[in-house]
């Protein structure tokens, strides 16, 4: 039952994030998530030993972000929202370059939560039955 609530919450955030990114809501200003800004490298527990890099920056006063899995090219985030101490990033089917699974675009919802000098990531990918998790450290610029 708890897993279903997580899926529902994450799907709701994806819809809201895409709605905000497409101009239907207000853009998240760069000042709002200032503690999240920078480049973060995450050690993922699923798949074990993999790495992801999340970059969050100020793009003309609005937050912008990208996600890079291993050595693959980075994908720009298409939606962002901040809820308390959590930043939620969404990547839609329209992202360029797209995140692909078996050659087809998939969406992703990524929640980032600060925990002192580290950041916790929970990531849900379309068609995946698991929530991928990782812990990241901010890189010096």
Secondary structure, DSSP 8 states (H G I E B T S, - for coil): -HHHHHHHHHHHHHHHHHHIIIIIS---BTTTTGGG-EEEEEEEETTEEEEEEEEEEEETTEEEEEEEETTS--EE-SEEEEETTEEEEEE-TT-SS-EEETTEEE-EEEEEEEETTEEEEEEEETT-SSEEEEEEEE---
